[in-house]
Amino acid sequence: MASRLGVGQAMVGQGFEFDVIVATILGGTSIAGGEGSVFGMLIGAFIVGFIANGLNLLGIHSFYQSILKGAVLVGAVL
């Protein structure tokens, strides 16, 4: 965000916590602790990014985007 805005702000990343958790779980990191890989987390981040971008292009409201990301998270955990 700092590169886009040209200025750094402390609160810029607020609200991205859920996306980070979903990306980490999709990348294969265990919820109960243990191991994960950087490559897996990167793949998870790409998946979350593709989902978010696709839903934005479709004009889906952000509330429903969060619901879909939660469903993806539940599906990955199961």
mmCIF file of the N, C-alpha and C atoms, coordinates in Angstrom:
data_MODEL
# 
_entry.id   MODEL 
# 
loop_
_atom_site.group_PDB 
_atom_site.id 
_atom_site.type_symbol 
_atom_site.label_atom_id 
_atom_site.label_alt_id 
_atom_site.label_comp_id 
_atom_site.label_asym_id 
_atom_site.label_entity_id 
_atom_site.label_seq_id 
_atom_site.pdbx_PDB_ins_code 
_atom_site.Cartn_x 
_atom_site.Cartn_y 
_atom_site.Cartn_z 
_atom_site.occupancy 
_atom_site.B_iso_or_equiv 
_atom_site.pdbx_formal_charge 
_atom_site.auth_seq_id 
_atom_site.auth_comp_id 
_atom_site.auth_asym_id 
_atom_site.auth_atom_id 
_atom_site.pdbx_PDB_model_num 
ATOM 1   N N  . MET A 1 1  ? 0.820   -1.195  0.000   1.00 0.00 ? 1  MET A N  1 
ATOM 2   C CA . MET A 1 1  ? 0.000   0.000   0.000   1.00 0.00 ? 1  MET A CA 1 
ATOM 3   C C  . MET A 1 1  ? 0.860   1.253   0.000   1.00 0.00 ? 1  MET A C  1 
ATOM 4   N N  . ALA A 1 2  ? 2.009   1.177   0.655   1.00 0.00 ? 2  ALA A N  1 
ATOM 5   C CA . ALA A 1 2  ? 2.880   2.346   0.692   1.00 0.00 ? 2  ALA A CA 1 
ATOM 6   C C  . ALA A 1 2  ? 3.369   2.702   -0.710  1.00 0.00 ? 2  ALA A C  1 
ATOM 7   N N  . SER A 1 3  ? 3.613   1.702   -1.545  1.00 0.00 ? 3  SER A N  1 
ATOM 8   C CA . SER A 1 3  ? 4.063   1.998   -2.898  1.00 0.00 ? 3  SER A CA 1 
ATOM 9   C C  . SER A 1 3  ? 2.949   2.589   -3.744  1.00 0.00 ? 3  SER A C  1 
ATOM 10  N N  . ARG A 1 4  ? 1.725   2.215   -3.468  1.00 0.00 ? 4  ARG A N  1 
ATOM 11  C CA . ARG A 1 4  ? 0.593   2.778   -4.210  1.00 0.00 ? 4  ARG A CA 1 
ATOM 12  C C  . ARG A 1 4  ? 0.283   4.205   -3.786  1.00 0.00 ? 4  ARG A C  1 
ATOM 13  N N  . LEU A 1 5  ? 0.301   4.444   -2.483  1.00 0.00 ? 5  LEU A N  1 
ATOM 14  C CA . LEU A 1 5  ? -0.080  5.748   -1.962  1.00 0.00 ? 5  LEU A CA 1 
ATOM 15  C C  . LEU A 1 5  ? 1.080   6.721   -1.882  1.00 0.00 ? 5  LEU A C  1 
ATOM 16  N N  . GLY A 1 6  ? 2.294   6.207   -1.827  1.00 0.00 ? 6  GLY A N  1 
ATOM 17  C CA . GLY A 1 6  ? 3.457   7.071   -1.703  1.00 0.00 ? 6  GLY A CA 1 
ATOM 18  C C  . GLY A 1 6  ? 3.701   7.536   -0.286  1.00 0.00 ? 6  GLY A C  1 
ATOM 19  N N  . VAL A 1 7  ? 2.998   6.952   0.683   1.00 0.00 ? 7  VAL A N  1 
ATOM 20  C CA . VAL A 1 7  ? 3.172   7.317   2.074   1.00 0.00 ? 7  VAL A CA 1 
ATOM 21  C C  . VAL A 1 7  ? 2.849   6.092   2.934   1.00 0.00 ? 7  VAL A C  1 
ATOM 22  N N  . GLY A 1 8  ? 3.535   5.938   4.050   1.00 0.00 ? 8  GLY A N  1 
ATOM 23  C CA . GLY A 1 8  ? 3.290   4.814   4.944   1.00 0.00 ? 8  GLY A CA 1 
ATOM 24  C C  . GLY A 1 8  ? 2.347   5.199   6.061   1.00 0.00 ? 8  GLY A C  1 
ATOM 25  N N  . GLN A 1 9  ? 1.424   4.316   6.380   1.00 0.00 ? 9  GLN A N  1 
ATOM 26  C CA . GLN A 1 9  ? 0.502   4.533   7.481   1.00 0.00 ? 9  GLN A CA 1 
ATOM 27  C C  . GLN A 1 9  ? 0.437   3.268   8.328   1.00 0.00 ? 9  GLN A C  1 
ATOM 28  N N  . ALA A 1 10 ? 0.336   3.427   9.630   1.00 0.00 ? 10 ALA A N  1 
ATOM 29  C CA . ALA A 1 10 ? 0.352   2.287   10.539  1.00 0.00 ? 10 ALA A CA 1 
ATOM 30  C C  . ALA A 1 10 ? -0.902  1.429   10.427  1.00 0.00 ? 10 ALA A C  1 
ATOM 31  N N  . MET A 1 11 ? -2.029  1.986   10.074  1.00 0.00 ? 11 MET A N  1 
ATOM 32  C CA . MET A 1 11 ? -3.294  1.259   10.075  1.00 0.00 ? 11 MET A CA 1 
ATOM 33  C C  . MET A 1 11 ? -3.694  0.739   8.694   1.00 0.00 ? 11 MET A C  1 
ATOM 34  N N  . VAL A 1 12 ? -2.782  0.753   7.734   1.00 0.00 ? 12 VAL A N  1 
ATOM 35  C CA . VAL A 1 12 ? -3.118  0.371   6.362   1.00 0.00 ? 12 VAL A CA 1 
ATOM 36  C C  . VAL A 1 12 ? -3.497  -1.097  6.246   1.00 0.00 ? 12 VAL A C  1 
ATOM 37  N N  . GLY A 1 13 ? -2.901  -2.002  7.004   1.00 0.00 ? 13 GLY A N  1 
ATOM 38  C CA . GLY A 1 13 ? -3.172  -3.426  6.898   1.00 0.00 ? 13 GLY A CA 1 
ATOM 39  C C  . GLY A 1 13 ? -4.326  -3.909  7.737   1.00 0.00 ? 13 GLY A C  1 
ATOM 40  N N  . GLN A 1 14 ? -5.007  -3.000  8.411   1.00 0.00 ? 14 GLN A N  1 
ATOM 41  C CA . GLN A 1 14 ? -6.106  -3.392  9.278   1.00 0.00 ? 14 GLN A CA 1 
ATOM 42  C C  . GLN A 1 14 ? -7.244  -3.981  8.444   1.00 0.00 ? 14 GLN A C  1 
ATOM 43  N N  . GLY A 1 15 ? -7.741  -5.134  8.850   1.00 0.00 ? 15 GLY A N  1 
ATOM 44  C CA . GLY A 1 15 ? -8.828  -5.779  8.148   1.00 0.00 ? 15 GLY A CA 1 
ATOM 45  C C  . GLY A 1 15 ? -8.383  -6.919  7.246   1.00 0.00 ? 15 GLY A C  1 
ATOM 46  N N  . PHE A 1 16 ? -7.089  -7.127  7.087   1.00 0.00 ? 16 PHE A N  1 
ATOM 47  C CA . PHE A 1 16 ? -6.584  -8.201  6.236   1.00 0.00 ? 16 PHE A CA 1 
ATOM 48  C C  . PHE A 1 16 ? -6.263  -9.469  7.022   1.00 0.00 ? 16 PHE A C  1 
ATOM 49  N N  . GLU A 1 17 ? -6.571  -9.493  8.308   1.00 0.00 ? 17 GLU A N  1 
ATOM 50  C CA . GLU A 1 17 ? -6.229  -10.633 9.142   1.00 0.00 ? 17 GLU A CA 1 
ATOM 51  C C  . GLU A 1 17 ? -6.914  -11.908 8.666   1.00 0.00 ? 17 GLU A C  1 
ATOM 52  N N  . PHE A 1 18 ? -8.194  -11.808 8.321   1.00 0.00 ? 18 PHE A N  1 
ATOM 53  C CA . PHE A 1 18 ? -8.946  -12.991 7.885   1.00 0.00 ? 18 PHE A CA 1 
ATOM 54  C C  . PHE A 1 18 ? -8.373  -13.536 6.583   1.00 0.00 ? 18 PHE A C  1 
ATOM 55  N N  . ASP A 1 19 ? -8.021  -12.658 5.652   1.00 0.00 ? 19 ASP A N  1 
ATOM 56  C CA . ASP A 1 19 ? -7.430  -13.099 4.387   1.00 0.00 ? 19 ASP A CA 1 
ATOM 57  C C  . ASP A 1 19 ? -6.108  -13.822 4.617   1.00 0.00 ? 19 ASP A C  1 
ATOM 58  N N  . VAL A 1 20 ? -5.326  -13.345 5.563   1.00 0.00 ? 20 VAL A N  1 
ATOM 59  C CA . VAL A 1 20 ? -4.047  -13.984 5.871   1.00 0.00 ? 20 VAL A CA 1 
ATOM 60  C C  . VAL A 1 20 ? -4.270  -15.371 6.466   1.00 0.00 ? 20 VAL A C  1 
ATOM 61  N N  . ILE A 1 21 ? -5.238  -15.500 7.355   1.00 0.00 ? 21 ILE A N  1 
ATOM 62  C CA . ILE A 1 21 ? -5.530  -16.801 7.957   1.00 0.00 ? 21 ILE A CA 1 
ATOM 63  C C  . ILE A 1 21 ? -6.016  -17.780 6.892   1.00 0.00 ? 21 ILE A C  1 
ATOM 64  N N  . VAL A 1 22 ? -6.911  -17.334 6.013   1.00 0.00 ? 22 VAL A N  1 
ATOM 65  C CA . VAL A 1 22 ? -7.416  -18.203 4.946   1.00 0.00 ? 22 VAL A CA 1 
ATOM 66  C C  . VAL A 1 22 ? -6.276  -18.626 4.027   1.00 0.00 ? 22 VAL A C  1 
ATOM 67  N N  . ALA A 1 23 ? -5.407  -17.703 3.648   1.00 0.00 ? 23 ALA A N  1 
ATOM 68  C CA . ALA A 1 23 ? -4.290  -18.032 2.762   1.00 0.00 ? 23 ALA A CA 1 
ATOM 69  C C  . ALA A 1 23 ? -3.337  -19.023 3.419   1.00 0.00 ? 23 ALA A C  1 
ATOM 70  N N  . THR A 1 24 ? -3.104  -18.855 4.699   1.00 0.00 ? 24 THR A N  1 
ATOM 71  C CA . THR A 1 24 ? -2.194  -19.753 5.410   1.00 0.00 ? 24 THR A CA 1 
ATOM 72  C C  . THR A 1 24 ? -2.758  -21.169 5.489   1.00 0.00 ? 24 THR A C  1 
ATOM 73  N N  . ILE A 1 25 ? -4.046  -21.276 5.799   1.00 0.00 ? 25 ILE A N  1 
ATOM 74  C CA . ILE A 1 25 ? -4.681  -22.592 5.887   1.00 0.00 ? 25 ILE A CA 1 
ATOM 75  C C  . ILE A 1 25 ? -4.737  -23.248 4.507   1.00 0.00 ? 25 ILE A C  1 
ATOM 76  N N  . LEU A 1 26 ? -5.089  -22.476 3.481   1.00 0.00 ? 26 LEU A N  1 
ATOM 77  C CA . LEU A 1 26 ? -5.127  -23.028 2.125   1.00 0.00 ? 26 LEU A CA 1 
ATOM 78  C C  . LEU A 1 26 ? -3.746  -23.461 1.655   1.00 0.00 ? 26 LEU A C  1 
ATOM 79  N N  . GLY A 1 27 ? -2.719  -22.827 2.179   1.00 0.00 ? 27 GLY A N  1 
ATOM 80  C CA . GLY A 1 27 ? -1.354  -23.178 1.806   1.00 0.00 ? 27 GLY A CA 1 
ATOM 81  C C  . GLY A 1 27 ? -0.847  -24.441 2.462   1.00 0.00 ? 27 GLY A C  1 
ATOM 82  N N  . GLY A 1 28 ? -1.614  -25.011 3.379   1.00 0.00 ? 28 GLY A N  1 
ATOM 83  C CA . GLY A 1 28 ? -1.236  -26.286 3.963   1.00 0.00 ? 28 GLY A CA 1 
ATOM 84  C C  . GLY A 1 28 ? -0.675  -26.222 5.363   1.00 0.00 ? 28 GLY A C  1 
ATOM 85  N N  . THR A 1 29 ? -0.668  -25.068 5.984   1.00 0.00 ? 29 THR A N  1 
ATOM 86  C CA . THR A 1 29 ? -0.183  -24.964 7.354   1.00 0.00 ? 29 THR A CA 1 
ATOM 87  C C  . THR A 1 29 ? -1.241  -25.523 8.306   1.00 0.00 ? 29 THR A C  1 
ATOM 88  N N  . SER A 1 30 ? -0.831  -26.330 9.246   1.00 0.00 ? 30 SER A N  1 
ATOM 89  C CA . SER A 1 30 ? -1.748  -26.965 10.182  1.00 0.00 ? 30 SER A CA 1 
ATOM 90  C C  . SER A 1 30 ? -2.262  -25.964 11.208  1.00 0.00 ? 30 SER A C  1 
ATOM 91  N N  . ILE A 1 31 ? -3.547  -26.057 11.517  1.00 0.00 ? 31 ILE A N  1 
ATOM 92  C CA . ILE A 1 31 ? -4.131  -25.178 12.534  1.00 0.00 ? 31 ILE A CA 1 
ATOM 93  C C  . ILE A 1 31 ? -3.626  -25.563 13.921  1.00 0.00 ? 31 ILE A C  1 
ATOM 94  N N  . ALA A 1 32 ? -3.374  -26.845 14.133  1.00 0.00 ? 32 ALA A N  1 
ATOM 95  C CA . ALA A 1 32 ? -2.959  -27.339 15.435  1.00 0.00 ? 32 ALA A CA 1 
ATOM 96  C C  . ALA A 1 32 ? -1.475  -27.125 15.700  1.00 0.00 ? 32 ALA A C  1 
ATOM 97  N N  . GLY A 1 33 ? -0.802  -26.456 14.816  1.00 0.00 ? 33 GLY A N  1 
ATOM 98  C CA . GLY A 1 33 ? 0.630   -26.249 14.966  1.00 0.00 ? 33 GLY A CA 1 
ATOM 99  C C  . GLY A 1 33 ? 1.377   -27.226 14.091  1.00 0.00 ? 33 GLY A C  1 
ATOM 100 N N  . GLY A 1 34 ? 2.606   -27.006 13.941  1.00 0.00 ? 34 GLY A N  1 
ATOM 101 C CA . GLY A 1 34 ? 3.386   -27.907 13.113  1.00 0.00 ? 34 GLY A CA 1 
ATOM 102 C C  . GLY A 1 34 ? 4.073   -27.161 11.997  1.00 0.00 ? 34 GLY A C  1 
ATOM 103 N N  . GLU A 1 35 ? 4.112   -27.793 10.853  1.00 0.00 ? 35 GLU A N  1 
ATOM 104 C CA . GLU A 1 35 ? 4.902   -27.255 9.761   1.00 0.00 ? 35 GLU A CA 1 
ATOM 105 C C  . GLU A 1 35 ? 4.043   -26.705 8.643   1.00 0.00 ? 35 GLU A C  1 
ATOM 106 N N  . GLY A 1 36 ? 4.622   -25.800 7.936   1.00 0.00 ? 36 GLY A N  1 
ATOM 107 C CA . GLY A 1 36 ? 4.051   -25.254 6.727   1.00 0.00 ? 36 GLY A CA 1 
ATOM 108 C C  . GLY A 1 36 ? 5.203   -24.831 5.840   1.00 0.00 ? 36 GLY A C  1 
ATOM 109 N N  . SER A 1 37 ? 4.908   -24.524 4.612   1.00 0.00 ? 37 SER A N  1 
ATOM 110 C CA . SER A 1 37 ? 5.977   -24.097 3.717   1.00 0.00 ? 37 SER A CA 1 
ATOM 111 C C  . SER A 1 37 ? 5.673   -22.721 3.159   1.00 0.00 ? 37 SER A C  1 
ATOM 112 N N  . VAL A 1 38 ? 6.710   -22.011 2.814   1.00 0.00 ? 38 VAL A N  1 
ATOM 113 C CA . VAL A 1 38 ? 6.549   -20.688 2.232   1.00 0.00 ? 38 VAL A CA 1 
ATOM 114 C C  . VAL A 1 38 ? 5.882   -20.809 0.865   1.00 0.00 ? 38 VAL A C  1 
ATOM 115 N N  . PHE A 1 39 ? 6.274   -21.829 0.095   1.00 0.00 ? 39 PHE A N  1 
ATOM 116 C CA . PHE A 1 39 ? 5.678   -22.028 -1.222  1.00 0.00 ? 39 PHE A CA 1 
ATOM 117 C C  . PHE A 1 39 ? 4.177   -22.304 -1.102  1.00 0.00 ? 39 PHE A C  1 
ATOM 118 N N  . GLY A 1 40 ? 3.781   -23.133 -0.147  1.00 0.00 ? 40 GLY A N  1 
ATOM 119 C CA . GLY A 1 40 ? 2.372   -23.427 0.063   1.00 0.00 ? 40 GLY A CA 1 
ATOM 120 C C  . GLY A 1 40 ? 1.589   -22.192 0.461   1.00 0.00 ? 40 GLY A C  1 
ATOM 121 N N  . MET A 1 41 ? 2.166   -21.381 1.331   1.00 0.00 ? 41 MET A N  1 
ATOM 122 C CA . MET A 1 41 ? 1.504   -20.148 1.749   1.00 0.00 ? 41 MET A CA 1 
ATOM 123 C C  . MET A 1 41 ? 1.370   -19.184 0.576   1.00 0.00 ? 41 MET A C  1 
ATOM 124 N N  . LEU A 1 42 ? 2.359   -19.160 -0.298  1.00 0.00 ? 42 LEU A N  1 
ATOM 125 C CA . LEU A 1 42 ? 2.305   -18.304 -1.484  1.00 0.00 ? 42 LEU A CA 1 
ATOM 126 C C  . LEU A 1 42 ? 1.177   -18.757 -2.412  1.00 0.00 ? 42 LEU A C  1 
ATOM 127 N N  . ILE A 1 43 ? 1.031   -20.058 -2.581  1.00 0.00 ? 43 ILE A N  1 
ATOM 128 C CA . ILE A 1 43 ? -0.067  -20.594 -3.390  1.00 0.00 ? 43 ILE A CA 1 
ATOM 129 C C  . ILE A 1 43 ? -1.412  -20.231 -2.754  1.00 0.00 ? 43 ILE A C  1 
ATOM 130 N N  . GLY A 1 44 ? -1.510  -20.348 -1.440  1.00 0.00 ? 44 GLY A N  1 
ATOM 131 C CA . GLY A 1 44 ? -2.733  -19.961 -0.734  1.00 0.00 ? 44 GLY A CA 1 
ATOM 132 C C  . GLY A 1 44 ? -3.049  -18.490 -0.915  1.00 0.00 ? 44 GLY A C  1 
ATOM 133 N N  . ALA A 1 45 ? -2.025  -17.644 -0.883  1.00 0.00 ? 45 ALA A N  1 
ATOM 134 C CA . ALA A 1 45 ? -2.233  -16.204 -1.085  1.00 0.00 ? 45 ALA A CA 1 
ATOM 135 C C  . ALA A 1 45 ? -2.722  -15.926 -2.500  1.00 0.00 ? 45 ALA A C  1 
ATOM 136 N N  . PHE A 1 46 ? -2.180  -16.648 -3.484  1.00 0.00 ? 46 PHE A N  1 
ATOM 137 C CA . PHE A 1 46 ? -2.647  -16.475 -4.862  1.00 0.00 ? 46 PHE A CA 1 
ATOM 138 C C  . PHE A 1 46 ? -4.111  -16.894 -4.998  1.00 0.00 ? 46 PHE A C  1 
ATOM 139 N N  . ILE A 1 47 ? -4.495  -17.989 -4.348  1.00 0.00 ? 47 ILE A N  1 
ATOM 140 C CA . ILE A 1 47 ? -5.882  -18.445 -4.414  1.00 0.00 ? 47 ILE A CA 1 
ATOM 141 C C  . ILE A 1 47 ? -6.818  -17.408 -3.811  1.00 0.00 ? 47 ILE A C  1 
ATOM 142 N N  . VAL A 1 48 ? -6.462  -16.875 -2.637  1.00 0.00 ? 48 VAL A N  1 
ATOM 143 C CA . VAL A 1 48 ? -7.294  -15.857 -1.991  1.00 0.00 ? 48 VAL A CA 1 
ATOM 144 C C  . VAL A 1 48 ? -7.351  -14.595 -2.856  1.00 0.00 ? 48 VAL A C  1 
ATOM 145 N N  . GLY A 1 49 ? -6.227  -14.232 -3.466  1.00 0.00 ? 49 GLY A N  1 
ATOM 146 C CA . GLY A 1 49 ? -6.208  -13.069 -4.350  1.00 0.00 ? 49 GLY A CA 1 
ATOM 147 C C  . GLY A 1 49 ? -7.081  -13.250 -5.575  1.00 0.00 ? 49 GLY A C  1 
ATOM 148 N N  . PHE A 1 50 ? -7.040  -14.443 -6.164  1.00 0.00 ? 50 PHE A N  1 
ATOM 149 C CA . PHE A 1 50 ? -7.886  -14.723 -7.331  1.00 0.00 ? 50 PHE A CA 1 
ATOM 150 C C  . PHE A 1 50 ? -9.366  -14.689 -6.956  1.00 0.00 ? 50 PHE A C  1 
ATOM 151 N N  . ILE A 1 51 ? -9.696  -15.247 -5.800  1.00 0.00 ? 51 ILE A N  1 
ATOM 152 C CA . ILE A 1 51 ? -11.087 -15.226 -5.342  1.00 0.00 ? 51 ILE A CA 1 
ATOM 153 C C  . ILE A 1 51 ? -11.552 -13.787 -5.130  1.00 0.00 ? 51 ILE A C  1 
ATOM 154 N N  . ALA A 1 52 ? -10.749 -13.005 -4.422  1.00 0.00 ? 52 ALA A N  1 
ATOM 155 C CA . ALA A 1 52 ? -11.124 -11.619 -4.141  1.00 0.00 ? 52 ALA A CA 1 
ATOM 156 C C  . ALA A 1 52 ? -11.248 -10.807 -5.424  1.00 0.00 ? 52 ALA A C  1 
ATOM 157 N N  . ASN A 1 53 ? -10.298 -10.971 -6.340  1.00 0.00 ? 53 ASN A N  1 
ATOM 158 C CA . ASN A 1 53 ? -10.341 -10.226 -7.594  1.00 0.00 ? 53 ASN A CA 1 
ATOM 159 C C  . ASN A 1 53 ? -11.552 -10.618 -8.427  1.00 0.00 ? 53 ASN A C  1 
ATOM 160 N N  . GLY A 1 54 ? -11.815 -11.919 -8.512  1.00 0.00 ? 54 GLY A N  1 
ATOM 161 C CA . GLY A 1 54 ? -12.967 -12.375 -9.285  1.00 0.00 ? 54 GLY A CA 1 
ATOM 162 C C  . GLY A 1 54 ? -14.284 -11.867 -8.731  1.00 0.00 ? 54 GLY A C  1 
ATOM 163 N N  . LEU A 1 55 ? -14.416 -11.891 -7.411  1.00 0.00 ? 55 LEU A N  1 
ATOM 164 C CA . LEU A 1 55 ? -15.654 -11.398 -6.797  1.00 0.00 ? 55 LEU A CA 1 
ATOM 165 C C  . LEU A 1 55 ? -15.798 -9.895  -6.966  1.00 0.00 ? 55 LEU A C  1 
ATOM 166 N N  . ASN A 1 56 ? -14.689 -9.175  -6.929  1.00 0.00 ? 56 ASN A N  1 
ATOM 167 C CA . ASN A 1 56 ? -14.751 -7.729  -7.175  1.00 0.00 ? 56 ASN A CA 1 
ATOM 168 C C  . ASN A 1 56 ? -15.175 -7.444  -8.603  1.00 0.00 ? 56 ASN A C  1 
ATOM 169 N N  . LEU A 1 57 ? -14.643 -8.199  -9.556  1.00 0.00 ? 57 LEU A N  1 
ATOM 170 C CA . LEU A 1 57 ? -15.012 -7.997  -10.957 1.00 0.00 ? 57 LEU A CA 1 
ATOM 171 C C  . LEU A 1 57 ? -16.477 -8.329  -11.209 1.00 0.00 ? 57 LEU A C  1 
ATOM 172 N N  . LEU A 1 58 ? -17.016 -9.283  -10.444 1.00 0.00 ? 58 LEU A N  1 
ATOM 173 C CA . LEU A 1 58 ? -18.428 -9.633  -10.572 1.00 0.00 ? 58 LEU A CA 1 
ATOM 174 C C  . LEU A 1 58 ? -19.343 -8.645  -9.855  1.00 0.00 ? 58 LEU A C  1 
ATOM 175 N N  . GLY A 1 59 ? -18.770 -7.738  -9.060  1.00 0.00 ? 59 GLY A N  1 
ATOM 176 C CA . GLY A 1 59 ? -19.561 -6.739  -8.346  1.00 0.00 ? 59 GLY A CA 1 
ATOM 177 C C  . GLY A 1 59 ? -20.237 -7.273  -7.099  1.00 0.00 ? 59 GLY A C  1 
ATOM 178 N N  . ILE A 1 60 ? -19.681 -8.322  -6.509  1.00 0.00 ? 60 ILE A N  1 
ATOM 179 C CA . ILE A 1 60 ? -20.242 -8.917  -5.295  1.00 0.00 ? 60 ILE A CA 1 
ATOM 180 C C  . ILE A 1 60 ? -19.894 -8.017  -4.104  1.00 0.00 ? 60 ILE A C  1 
ATOM 181 N N  . HIS A 1 61 ? -20.866 -7.779  -3.228  1.00 0.00 ? 61 HIS A N  1 
ATOM 182 C CA . HIS A 1 61 ? -20.668 -6.946  -2.043  1.00 0.00 ? 61 HIS A CA 1 
ATOM 183 C C  . HIS A 1 61 ? -19.632 -7.587  -1.112  1.00 0.00 ? 61 HIS A C  1 
ATOM 184 N N  . SER A 1 62 ? -18.869 -6.767  -0.400  1.00 0.00 ? 62 SER A N  1 
ATOM 185 C CA . SER A 1 62 ? -17.772 -7.267  0.438   1.00 0.00 ? 62 SER A CA 1 
ATOM 186 C C  . SER A 1 62 ? -18.262 -8.196  1.546   1.00 0.00 ? 62 SER A C  1 
ATOM 187 N N  . PHE A 1 63 ? -19.484 -7.994  2.029   1.00 0.00 ? 63 PHE A N  1 
ATOM 188 C CA . PHE A 1 63 ? -20.029 -8.885  3.055   1.00 0.00 ? 63 PHE A CA 1 
ATOM 189 C C  . PHE A 1 63 ? -20.121 -10.312 2.526   1.00 0.00 ? 63 PHE A C  1 
ATOM 190 N N  . TYR A 1 64 ? -20.623 -10.472 1.310   1.00 0.00 ? 64 TYR A N  1 
ATOM 191 C CA . TYR A 1 64 ? -20.760 -11.797 0.714   1.00 0.00 ? 64 TYR A CA 1 
ATOM 192 C C  . TYR A 1 64 ? -19.405 -12.377 0.316   1.00 0.00 ? 64 TYR A C  1 
ATOM 193 N N  . GLN A 1 65 ? -18.441 -11.514 0.033   1.00 0.00 ? 65 GLN A N  1 
ATOM 194 C CA . GLN A 1 65 ? -17.092 -11.983 -0.238  1.00 0.00 ? 65 GLN A CA 1 
ATOM 195 C C  . GLN A 1 65 ? -16.506 -12.649 0.997   1.00 0.00 ? 65 GLN A C  1 
ATOM 196 N N  . SER A 1 66 ? -16.728 -12.050 2.159   1.00 0.00 ? 66 SER A N  1 
ATOM 197 C CA . SER A 1 66 ? -16.239 -12.640 3.405   1.00 0.00 ? 66 SER A CA 1 
ATOM 198 C C  . SER A 1 66 ? -16.910 -13.974 3.687   1.00 0.00 ? 66 SER A C  1 
ATOM 199 N N  . ILE A 1 67 ? -18.194 -14.077 3.369   1.00 0.00 ? 67 ILE A N  1 
ATOM 200 C CA . ILE A 1 67 ? -18.900 -15.336 3.568   1.00 0.00 ? 67 ILE A CA 1 
ATOM 201 C C  . ILE A 1 67 ? -18.310 -16.416 2.670   1.00 0.00 ? 67 ILE A C  1 
ATOM 202 N N  . LEU A 1 68 ? -18.034 -16.087 1.416   1.00 0.00 ? 68 LEU A N  1 
ATOM 203 C CA . LEU A 1 68 ? -17.466 -17.070 0.503   1.00 0.00 ? 68 LEU A CA 1 
ATOM 204 C C  . LEU A 1 68 ? -16.063 -17.479 0.932   1.00 0.00 ? 68 LEU A C  1 
ATOM 205 N N  . LYS A 1 69 ? -15.261 -16.518 1.388   1.00 0.00 ? 69 LYS A N  1 
ATOM 206 C CA . LYS A 1 69 ? -13.916 -16.863 1.875   1.00 0.00 ? 69 LYS A CA 1 
ATOM 207 C C  . LYS A 1 69 ? -14.010 -17.752 3.111   1.00 0.00 ? 69 LYS A C  1 
ATOM 208 N N  . GLY A 1 70 ? -14.981 -17.510 3.968   1.00 0.00 ? 70 GLY A N  1 
ATOM 209 C CA . GLY A 1 70 ? -15.184 -18.377 5.128   1.00 0.00 ? 70 GLY A CA 1 
ATOM 210 C C  . GLY A 1 70 ? -15.584 -19.774 4.709   1.00 0.00 ? 70 GLY A C  1 
ATOM 211 N N  . ALA A 1 71 ? -16.426 -19.886 3.676   1.00 0.00 ? 71 ALA A N  1 
ATOM 212 C CA . ALA A 1 71 ? -16.811 -21.209 3.182   1.00 0.00 ? 71 ALA A CA 1 
ATOM 213 C C  . ALA A 1 71 ? -15.619 -21.947 2.595   1.00 0.00 ? 71 ALA A C  1 
ATOM 214 N N  . VAL A 1 72 ? -14.753 -21.222 1.900   1.00 0.00 ? 72 VAL A N  1 
ATOM 215 C CA . VAL A 1 72 ? -13.533 -21.824 1.362   1.00 0.00 ? 72 VAL A CA 1 
ATOM 216 C C  . VAL A 1 72 ? -12.640 -22.307 2.510   1.00 0.00 ? 72 VAL A C  1 
ATOM 217 N N  . LEU A 1 73 ? -12.547 -21.508 3.578   1.00 0.00 ? 73 LEU A N  1 
ATOM 218 C CA . LEU A 1 73 ? -11.757 -21.884 4.738   1.00 0.00 ? 73 LEU A CA 1 
ATOM 219 C C  . LEU A 1 73 ? -12.305 -23.151 5.403   1.00 0.00 ? 73 LEU A C  1 
ATOM 220 N N  . VAL A 1 74 ? -13.611 -23.207 5.589   1.00 0.00 ? 74 VAL A N  1 
ATOM 221 C CA . VAL A 1 74 ? -14.227 -24.386 6.188   1.00 0.00 ? 74 VAL A CA 1 
ATOM 222 C C  . VAL A 1 74 ? -13.995 -25.609 5.299   1.00 0.00 ? 74 VAL A C  1 
ATOM 223 N N  . GLY A 1 75 ? -14.133 -25.438 3.991   1.00 0.00 ? 75 GLY A N  1 
ATOM 224 C CA . GLY A 1 75 ? -13.891 -26.533 3.073   1.00 0.00 ? 75 GLY A CA 1 
ATOM 225 C C  . GLY A 1 75 ? -12.451 -27.030 3.133   1.00 0.00 ? 75 GLY A C  1 
ATOM 226 N N  . ALA A 1 76 ? -11.506 -26.109 3.270   1.00 0.00 ? 76 ALA A N  1 
ATOM 227 C CA . ALA A 1 76 ? -10.089 -26.501 3.346   1.00 0.00 ? 76 ALA A CA 1 
ATOM 228 C C  . ALA A 1 76 ? -9.788  -27.229 4.658   1.00 0.00 ? 76 ALA A C  1 
ATOM 229 N N  . VAL A 1 77 ? -10.425 -26.815 5.733   1.00 0.00 ? 77 VAL A N  1 
ATOM 230 C CA . VAL A 1 77 ? -10.182 -27.455 7.029   1.00 0.00 ? 77 VAL A CA 1 
ATOM 231 C C  . VAL A 1 77 ? -10.790 -28.854 7.041   1.00 0.00 ? 77 VAL A C  1 
ATOM 232 N N  . LEU A 1 78 ? -11.947 -28.992 6.432   1.00 0.00 ? 78 LEU A N  1 
ATOM 233 C CA . LEU A 1 78 ? -12.594 -30.312 6.388   1.00 0.00 ? 78 LEU A CA 1 
ATOM 234 C C  . LEU A 1 78 ? -11.793 -31.246 5.512   1.00 0.00 ? 78 LEU A C  1 
# 
